[in-house]
């Protein structure tokens, strides 16, 4: 811990979907779905329709100690205009009990930093008339374009997104390049 603050370097973020049942008990949806699939998979195998190997229920957060290499950082994403509801349960490892227990947050101050991703499109190339002077252009991306770049999972996906954005801005690029070439001629 760092002065009472939880940081992503010492926390593990997991998503658990729960349902409040009509009998007043809160149940883990992943476990319920696993049980249903195992039940019907067993029935289909018993009827000779298919082979089936039962799946284990997913591991619940806090059931075992995690090494630094196993932890997952917290990373929430929300899009403007889409309803977002999130509940958190902070757990703290109890060495005596051998499992995590809910952390008492009485009197705590919880802070979040929320930011809108903002990206730029940078283009650099040389002109045959000025091979020693590269032309560099930079465009601020719109919120929607920045969101497209932000959701790309791999470098290849990001590169493809940037190429699409550059293709869509061909006229703007051409205009800026012509302006730069004209200013160099003066």
C-alpha positions in Angstrom: 0.0 0.0 0.0 1.1 3.5 -0.7 0.0 6.0 2.1 -3.5 4.4 2.2 -4.0 4.7 -1.6 -4.6 1.7 -3.8 -2.6 1.8 -7.0 -2.8 -0.3 -10.1 0.6 -1.7 -9.2 -0.8 -3.4 -6.1 -4.3 -4.3 -7.2 -6.0 -6.8 -9.3 -9.1 -5.9 -11.3 -11.6 -8.6 -12.3 -15.1 -8.3 -13.7 -17.8 -10.4 -12.0 -21.4 -10.4 -13.1 -23.9 -11.0 -10.3 -27.7 -11.2 -10.3 -30.0 -10.5 -7.5 -32.4 -13.4 -7.4 -36.1 -13.3 -6.4 -35.2 -15.1 -3.2 -33.0 -12.2 -2.2 -29.7 -14.0 -2.7 -27.0 -12.5 -5.0 -25.6 -15.1 -7.3 -22.6 -15.2 -9.6 -23.8 -15.4 -13.2 -20.6 -17.1 -14.4 -21.1 -20.0 -12.0 -24.8 -20.3 -12.8 -24.0 -20.4 -16.6 -21.3 -23.0 -16.0 -23.7 -25.2 -14.0 -26.4 -24.9 -16.7 -23.9 -25.7 -19.6 -22.5 -28.6 -17.6 -26.0 -30.0 -16.9 -27.1 -29.9 -20.5 -23.7 -31.0 -21.8 -24.0 -34.1 -19.5 -27.6 -34.7 -20.7 -26.5 -34.5 -24.4 -23.6 -37.0 -23.7 -26.0 -39.3 -21.9 -28.3 -39.3 -24.8 -25.4 -40.1 -27.2 -25.7 -36.9 -29.1 -22.2 -35.5 -28.4 -19.1 -36.0 -26.3 -18.8 -33.5 -23.4 -16.3 -32.7 -20.8 -17.6 -30.7 -17.8 -16.0 -27.3 -17.2 -14.8 -26.0 -13.9 -16.5 -23.0 -12.4 -14.4 -19.8 -12.9 -12.2 -18.8 -10.0 -13.7 -16.2 -7.8 -11.6 -13.1 -7.1 -9.9 -13.3 -3.7 -9.9 -17.1 -3.4 -6.1 -17.3 -3.7 -3.0 -15.0 -3.4 -1.9 -13.6 -6.7 1.7 -12.8 -7.7 2.5 -9.5 -9.3 2.7 -11.2 -12.7 -0.9 -12.5 -12.4 -2.6 -9.2 -11.5 -4.6 -7.3 -14.0 -4.8 -3.5 -13.9 -8.1 -1.7 -13.5 -9.1 -0.1 -16.8 -12.7 1.2 -17.2 -13.9 2.5 -20.5 -17.1 4.4 -21.1 -18.5 6.1 -24.1 -20.3 9.4 -24.1 -24.1 8.9 -24.5 -24.0 5.2 -23.4 -25.3 4.5 -19.9 -22.7 3.2 -17.5 -23.3 1.7 -14.1 -20.5 0.1 -12.2 -20.2 -1.3 -8.7 -16.9 -2.0 -7.0 -16.0 -4.3 -4.2 -12.5 -3.7 -2.9 -11.0 -6.8 -1.3 -7.9 -7.0 0.9 -5.9 -10.2 1.4 -6.3 -11.7 4.9 -3.3 -14.0 5.6 -4.9 -15.6 8.6 -8.1 -16.6 6.7 -6.1 -17.4 3.5 -8.5 -15.4 1.3 -9.4 -11.9 0.5 -12.1 -10.1 2.5 -14.0 -6.9 1.7 -12.0 -3.8 2.7 -13.6 -1.4 5.1 -13.6 2.0 3.4 -15.2 3.9 6.2 -13.6 7.4 6.2 -11.7 6.8 3.0 -11.5 9.2 0.2 -11.7 7.6 -3.2 -10.5 9.4 -6.3 -10.8 8.6 -10.0 -9.1 10.3 -12.9 -11.4 10.4 -15.9 -10.0 11.5 -19.2 -11.0 11.6 -22.8 -8.5 10.0 -25.1 -7.0 12.5 -27.5 -4.8 11.4 -30.4 -3.0 13.1 -33.3 -2.3 12.0 -36.8 1.3 12.7 -37.8 2.5 12.4 -41.4 6.1 12.8 -42.6 7.5 12.5 -46.1 9.9 14.2 -48.5 9.2 16.2 -51.6 11.4 15.5 -54.7 12.2 19.3 -54.9 13.4 19.3 -51.3 14.7 15.8 -50.4 16.8 17.1 -47.4 13.8 18.8 -45.8 11.1 16.4 -44.7 7.6 17.6 -44.7 5.8 16.9 -41.4 2.1 17.5 -40.8 0.1 16.9 -37.7 -3.7 16.8 -37.3 -5.7 16.7 -34.1 -8.2 13.9 -34.3 -11.8 14.4 -33.5 -13.3 12.6 -30.4 -14.8 9.9 -32.7 -11.5 9.4 -34.5 -9.5 9.3 -31.2 -12.0 6.7 -29.9 -11.3 4.6 -33.1 -7.5 4.7 -32.4 -8.0 4.1 -28.6 -10.0 0.8 -29.1 -7.4 -0.7 -31.5 -5.8 -3.6 -29.6 -2.6 -4.2 -31.6 0.0 -2.0 -33.3 -1.3 -3.4 -36.6 -4.9 -2.4 -35.8 -3.7 1.1 -34.8 -1.6 1.4 -38.0 -4.6 0.4 -40.1 -6.8 2.9 -38.3 -4.3 5.7 -38.8 -4.1 4.8 -42.5 -7.9 4.9 -42.9 -7.9 8.3 -41.2 -5.2 9.6 -43.4 -7.1 8.3 -46.5 -10.2 10.1 -45.3 -8.2 13.4 -45.0 -6.4 13.3 -48.4 -7.7 16.7 -49.4 -6.6 18.3 -46.1 -3.2 16.7 -46.4 -2.8 17.9 -50.0 -3.8 21.4 -49.1 -1.4 21.6 -46.1 1.5 20.1 -48.2 0.9 22.6 -51.0 1.0 25.5 -48.4 4.3 24.2 -46.9 5.9 23.8 -50.4 4.8 27.3 -51.3 6.2 28.8 -48.1 9.6 27.0 -48.8 9.7 28.5 -52.3 9.5 32.1 -50.9 
